[in-house]
């Protein structure tokens, strides 16, 4: 691939990421969450909600942040009454984190709004382009995810919300089966 094409693709990916970040993350958090939360704190809440009960280590791994950063995020969420921490009665070194009803209320506002905005955006695209976008994302992931070490880093850790048609699971299955020609 020539340098000019690489620059164009790099710019386009940057724009795509910026739109997703602003329209589908930051904008929603600012508009929907009156509790003065950051995008990271909302991601933390959503991870806890998806798994019901997690440890600080689970949050750290699930969000790809350090253990101290996870501890700090959980402390801030706890101060706002959005999560509670409980010591494991069998091993007091383990701290379980549970979402509170208030935390559930906050997260229940975010996902529908995100889906509404995404749907509104995708509805502006012709069906053929939408299908091509999906194929392009699958193909990109198939090319990018070359070893098993990357899967835990990019996995969304969706817990009980996991769906069978998860694109990452699909890519992983293709890698395991040895499919190299991209999505069909």
C-alpha positions as CSV (number, residue, x, y, z in Angstrom):
1,X,0.0,0.0,0.0
2,X,1.4,3.4,-0.9
3,X,2.1,6.2,1.6
4,X,-0.7,8.5,0.5
5,X,-3.3,5.7,0.9
6,X,-1.9,4.9,4.3
7,X,-2.2,8.6,5.3
8,X,-5.8,8.7,4.1
9,X,-6.8,5.5,5.9
10,X,-5.1,6.7,9.0
11,X,-7.0,10.0,8.9
12,X,-10.3,8.2,8.1
13,X,-9.9,5.8,11.1
14,X,-9.1,8.8,13.3
15,X,-12.3,10.5,12.2
16,X,-14.3,7.3,12.7
17,X,-12.9,6.9,16.2
18,X,-13.6,10.6,17.0
19,X,-17.2,10.3,15.9
20,X,-17.7,7.2,18.0
21,X,-16.0,8.7,21.0
22,X,-17.9,12.1,20.9
23,X,-21.3,11.1,19.5
24,X,-21.7,7.7,21.2
25,X,-19.7,8.1,24.4
26,X,-18.8,11.5,25.7
27,X,-21.9,13.3,24.4
28,X,-24.2,10.7,25.9
29,X,-22.5,10.8,29.3
30,X,-22.7,14.6,29.4
31,X,-26.4,14.7,28.5
32,X,-27.8,11.6,30.2
33,X,-25.7,11.4,33.4
34,X,-26.5,14.2,35.8
35,X,-24.2,12.7,38.4
36,X,-21.1,14.3,36.9
37,X,-19.6,11.1,35.7
38,X,-16.7,10.6,33.3
39,X,-16.9,8.2,30.3
40,X,-14.5,5.9,32.2
41,X,-16.7,5.8,35.2
42,X,-19.7,5.0,33.1
43,X,-17.7,2.2,31.3
44,X,-16.8,0.9,34.8
45,X,-20.5,1.0,35.9
46,X,-21.5,-0.8,32.7
47,X,-18.9,-3.5,33.2
48,X,-20.0,-4.1,36.8
49,X,-23.7,-4.1,35.7
50,X,-22.9,-6.7,33.0
51,X,-21.3,-9.0,35.5
52,X,-23.5,-8.2,38.6
53,X,-20.6,-8.9,41.1
54,X,-17.0,-8.4,40.2
55,X,-13.7,-7.9,42.0
56,X,-11.5,-4.9,41.6
57,X,-9.1,-7.1,39.6
58,X,-12.0,-8.0,37.2
59,X,-12.6,-4.3,36.7
60,X,-8.9,-3.6,36.1
61,X,-8.7,-6.4,33.5
62,X,-12.1,-5.7,31.9
63,X,-11.3,-2.0,31.4
64,X,-7.6,-2.5,30.6
65,X,-6.5,-0.2,33.4
66,X,-4.2,-0.6,36.3
67,X,-5.4,-2.1,39.6
68,X,-4.8,1.3,41.4
69,X,-6.8,3.1,38.7
70,X,-9.7,0.6,39.0
71,X,-9.6,1.1,42.8
72,X,-9.8,4.9,42.4
73,X,-12.7,4.6,39.9
74,X,-14.6,2.3,42.2
75,X,-13.9,4.6,45.2
76,X,-15.4,7.5,43.3
77,X,-18.4,5.5,42.2
78,X,-18.9,4.3,45.8
79,X,-18.7,7.9,47.1
80,X,-21.6,8.7,44.6
81,X,-23.6,5.8,45.9
82,X,-23.4,4.0,42.5
83,X,-21.6,0.9,43.7
84,X,-20.8,-0.9,47.0
85,X,-17.8,-2.8,48.0
86,X,-17.9,-6.0,50.1
87,X,-15.1,-8.0,51.5
88,X,-15.1,-11.7,50.6
89,X,-15.9,-13.5,53.8
90,X,-13.5,-16.4,52.8
91,X,-10.6,-14.2,51.8
92,X,-10.7,-10.5,53.0
93,X,-8.1,-9.6,50.4
94,X,-10.8,-10.0,47.8
95,X,-13.1,-7.1,47.5
96,X,-16.4,-7.6,45.5
97,X,-18.0,-4.7,43.8
98,X,-21.8,-4.6,43.2
99,X,-23.8,-2.0,41.4
100,X,-26.5,-0.2,43.5
101,X,-30.0,0.6,42.3
102,X,-28.9,4.1,41.7
103,X,-26.0,2.8,39.6
104,X,-28.4,0.6,37.6
105,X,-30.6,3.6,37.0
106,X,-27.6,5.5,35.5
107,X,-26.5,2.7,33.3
108,X,-30.0,2.0,32.1
109,X,-30.2,5.5,30.7
110,X,-26.9,5.2,28.8
111,X,-27.3,2.1,26.6
112,X,-30.7,3.0,25.1
113,X,-29.5,6.5,24.2
114,X,-26.3,5.1,22.7
115,X,-28.4,2.6,20.6
116,X,-30.8,5.4,19.6
117,X,-28.0,7.6,18.4
118,X,-26.2,4.8,16.6
119,X,-29.5,3.7,14.9
120,X,-30.2,7.3,13.8
121,X,-26.7,7.5,12.3
122,X,-26.8,4.1,10.6
123,X,-30.3,4.8,9.2
124,X,-28.7,7.6,7.2
125,X,-26.7,5.0,5.3
126,X,-28.0,2.9,2.4
127,X,-28.4,-0.8,3.4
128,X,-25.7,-1.8,1.0
129,X,-23.2,0.6,2.6
130,X,-24.2,-0.6,6.1
131,X,-23.6,-4.2,5.1
132,X,-20.2,-3.1,3.6
133,X,-19.3,-1.3,6.8
134,X,-20.0,-4.4,8.8
135,X,-17.9,-6.5,6.4
136,X,-15.1,-3.9,6.5
137,X,-15.0,-3.9,10.3
138,X,-15.0,-7.8,10.4
139,X,-12.2,-7.8,7.8
140,X,-10.2,-5.2,9.8
141,X,-10.6,-7.1,13.0
142,X,-9.6,-10.4,11.2
143,X,-6.4,-8.7,10.0
144,X,-5.7,-6.9,13.3
145,X,-6.3,-9.8,15.7
146,X,-3.3,-12.0,14.9
147,X,-2.7,-13.7,18.2
148,X,-4.6,-14.8,21.3
149,X,-2.9,-12.2,23.5
150,X,-4.8,-9.3,21.9
151,X,-8.3,-10.8,22.5
152,X,-8.4,-10.1,26.3
153,X,-7.2,-6.5,25.6
154,X,-9.9,-5.7,23.1
155,X,-12.7,-7.9,24.4
156,X,-15.6,-5.8,25.7
157,X,-16.2,-8.1,28.6
158,X,-19.9,-7.9,28.1
159,X,-20.8,-10.6,30.6
160,X,-24.5,-11.5,30.7
161,X,-25.1,-9.2,27.7
162,X,-22.8,-11.4,25.5
163,X,-24.5,-12.3,22.2
164,X,-23.8,-15.3,20.0
165,X,-23.1,-13.1,17.0
166,X,-20.2,-11.2,18.8
167,X,-17.9,-10.0,16.0
168,X,-14.8,-10.7,18.2
169,X,-15.9,-14.3,18.9
170,X,-16.6,-14.6,15.1
171,X,-13.1,-13.4,14.3
172,X,-11.6,-15.7,17.0
173,X,-13.4,-18.7,15.5
174,X,-12.2,-17.8,12.1
175,X,-8.6,-17.6,13.4
176,X,-9.0,-21.0,15.1
177,X,-10.5,-22.5,12.0
178,X,-7.7,-21.1,9.9
179,X,-9.9,-18.9,7.6
180,X,-7.6,-16.4,6.0
181,X,-9.6,-14.8,3.2
182,X,-11.7,-12.5,5.4
183,X,-15.4,-12.5,6.1
184,X,-17.9,-13.9,3.6
